[in-house]
């Protein structure tokens, strides 16, 4: 059977140092690129994680520190891997919850912006768990009637995953599925868009599942005290939550998507502020018309402004004189020269 593809579909599987999306590293990556013409390309690389591989992890995938001591780091091959994947859609087993988030973390650490916006991603495990609920080994046995040789090898696992998807499409053709709301559909189709929808029912924003889209296609927190609230609602009442997450132990891709939402929210707030200022009523100030001549202007001034009252004269108080209460001596009149006429008048007055 051939996949009905509009563009390449890259199946990939990772072996890692552990299961912490934010801190663990890739030690092996295998990519099977299924082309629209039916051809396939495979690339498998061991990666030096630049950290010790825990024994419990090595016992699962069989890769030890000495196996990757001389291998390239992810940064050394990041651009090569991005070019190999190209614009392909992505597929894997439990890839939505683990492989894709880990791969994005490694690309971000390496400075390679591996864009996810226009890609489809098909998680084969979600088809299996929703239809049969088994492990990969059981799925391969159930759908292909085969045993996985060299299980937990990245290449063996991803090849098994690829063949399981082909068998699932064949098996569930025209098979009804009833979701939790009681809606019945036939979701397993030979179409990547349909498989993308069916295997991403939780609609993750950041793939690590810290944020998901709600029924209104709004980013919503999926953990902690704000679980179920939209991210923008939380920013409205507790903007410091953004800084807490940015500084916290969250995956880099989670922080990247959070920052995109923050910038969009902040831009909307600023736009709302400007619109509110523009909508506020402004005081109307009437500009008086200029007077046609000086007399009209003076008359207008008198009509508008009342005549100013004359300023009161200042009252001056003399400084107290130290001897003001004592009687002042009369000033003597200047002496007058006595004439003969004056003597004659005196004789007549007094009869002498």
ChimeraX attribute file (.defattr): number of C-alpha atoms within 10 A of each C-alpha:
attribute: neighborCount
match mode: 1-to-1
recipient: residues
	/A:1	10
	/A:2	12
	/A:3	18
	/A:4	14
	/A:5	17
	/A:6	14
	/A:7	14
	/A:8	20
	/A:9	26
	/A:10	27
	/A:11	27
	/A:12	29
	/A:13	30
	/A:14	27
	/A:15	24
	/A:16	24
	/A:17	23
	/A:18	16
	/A:19	14
	/A:20	12
	/A:21	23
	/A:22	17
	/A:23	15
	/A:24	17
	/A:25	26
	/A:26	22
	/A:27	28
	/A:28	24
	/A:29	23
	/A:30	23
	/A:31	26
	/A:32	22
	/A:33	23
	/A:34	22
	/A:35	19
	/A:36	15
	/A:37	13
	/A:38	12
	/A:39	10
	/A:40	13
	/A:41	11
	/A:42	15
	/A:43	14
	/A:44	16
	/A:45	18
	/A:46	22
	/A:47	24
	/A:48	24
	/A:49	21
	/A:50	15
	/A:51	11
	/A:52	12
	/A:53	22
	/A:54	13
	/A:55	13
	/A:56	11
	/A:57	16
	/A:58	16
	/A:59	11
	/A:60	12
	/A:61	18
	/A:62	13
	/A:63	20
	/A:64	17
	/A:65	17
	/A:66	11
	/A:67	13
	/A:68	18
	/A:69	14
	/A:70	11
	/A:71	16
	/A:72	16
	/A:73	18
	/A:74	26
	/A:75	17
	/A:76	13
	/A:77	15
	/A:78	20
	/A:79	17
	/A:80	12
	/A:81	17
	/A:82	15
	/A:83	11
	/A:84	16
	/A:85	21
	/A:86	12
	/A:87	17
	/A:88	20
	/A:89	24
	/A:90	24
	/A:91	31
	/A:92	27
	/A:93	27
	/A:94	17
	/A:95	24
	/A:96	26
	/A:97	16
	/A:98	19
	/A:99	25
	/A:100	23
	/A:101	21
	/A:102	27
	/A:103	22
	/A:104	23
	/A:105	21
	/A:106	23
	/A:107	22
	/A:108	16
	/A:109	13
	/A:110	16
	/A:111	11
	/A:112	14
	/A:113	12
	/A:114	19
	/A:115	11
	/A:116	13
	/A:117	6
	/A:118	9
	/A:119	13
	/A:120	18
	/A:121	25
	/A:122	28
	/A:123	23
	/A:124	26
	/A:125	25
	/A:126	21
	/A:127	22
	/A:128	21
	/A:129	14
	/A:130	14
	/A:131	13
	/A:132	13
	/A:133	13
	/A:134	14
	/A:135	14
	/A:136	21
	/A:137	17
	/A:138	17
	/A:139	25
	/A:140	22
	/A:141	15
	/A:142	17
	/A:143	17
	/A:144	16
	/A:145	10
	/A:146	13
	/A:147	14
	/A:148	17
	/A:149	11
	/A:150	11
	/A:151	15
	/A:152	18
	/A:153	21
	/A:154	22
	/A:155	23
	/A:156	15
	/A:157	23
	/A:158	23
	/A:159	19
	/A:160	23
	/A:161	25
	/A:162	21
	/A:163	14
	/A:164	23
	/A:165	27
	/A:166	16
	/A:167	17
	/A:168	21
	/A:169	19
	/A:170	15
	/A:171	12
	/A:172	17
	/A:173	13
	/A:174	13
	/A:175	12
	/A:176	13
	/A:177	15
	/A:178	12
	/A:179	10
	/A:180	6
	/A:181	6
	/A:182	8
	/A:183	9
	/A:184	12
	/A:185	12
	/A:186	14
	/A:187	22
	/A:188	26
	/A:189	19
	/A:190	20
	/A:191	14
	/A:192	22
	/A:193	16
	/A:194	15
	/A:195	22
	/A:196	22
	/A:197	16
	/A:198	21
	/A:199	23
	/A:200	17
	/A:201	10
	/A:202	15
	/A:203	20
	/A:204	19
	/A:205	19
	/A:206	24
	/A:207	23
	/A:208	21
	/A:209	18
	/A:210	18
	/A:211	26
	/A:212	23
	/A:213	19
	/A:214	17
	/A:215	10
	/A:216	6
	/A:217	9
	/A:218	15
	/A:219	24
	/A:220	23
	/A:221	22
	/A:222	19
	/A:223	13
	/A:224	8
	/A:225	8
	/A:226	14
	/A:227	13
	/A:228	16
	/A:229	17
	/A:230	18
	/A:231	24
	/A:232	19
	/A:233	14
	/A:234	16
	/A:235	16
	/A:236	12
	/A:237	9
	/A:238	10
	/A:239	14
	/A:240	12
	/A:241	14
	/A:242	18
	/A:243	10
	/A:244	10
	/A:245	15
	/A:246	17
	/A:247	10
	/A:248	10
	/A:249	11
	/A:250	15
	/A:251	22
	/A:252	22
	/A:253	23
	/A:254	22
	/A:255	18
	/A:256	14
	/A:257	14
	/A:258	21
	/A:259	16
	/A:260	10
	/A:261	17
	/A:262	17
	/A:263	11
	/A:264	12
	/A:265	17
	/A:266	14
	/A:267	12
	/A:268	12
	/A:269	13
	/A:270	11
	/A:271	12
	/A:272	12
	/A:273	12
	/A:274	11
	/A:275	11
	/A:276	10
	/A:277	11
	/A:278	10
	/A:279	9
	/A:280	8
	/A:281	7
	/A:282	8
	/A:283	6
	/A:284	6
	/A:285	6
	/A:286	6
	/A:287	6
	/A:288	6
	/A:289	6
	/A:290	8
	/A:291	12
	/A:292	8
	/A:293	8
	/A:294	9
	/A:295	10
	/A:296	12
	/A:297	13
	/A:298	12
	/A:299	12
	/A:300	12
	/A:301	12
	/A:302	12
	/A:303	10
	/A:304	9
	/A:305	9
	/A:306	8
	/A:307	9
	/A:308	7
	/A:309	6
	/A:310	6
	/A:311	6
	/A:312	6
	/A:313	6
	/A:314	6
	/A:315	6
	/A:316	6
	/A:317	6
	/A:318	6
	/A:319	6
	/A:320	7
	/A:321	7
	/A:322	7
	/A:323	8
	/A:324	8
	/A:325	7
	/A:326	7
	/A:327	7
	/A:328	8
	/A:329	6
	/A:330	6
	/A:331	6
	/A:332	6
	/A:333	6
	/A:334	6
	/A:335	6
	/A:336	6
	/A:337	6
	/A:338	8
	/A:339	8
	/A:340	8
	/A:341	8
	/A:342	10
	/A:343	11
	/A:344	11
	/A:345	11
	/A:346	12
	/A:347	10
	/A:348	9
	/A:349	9
	/A:350	7
	/A:351	7
	/A:352	7
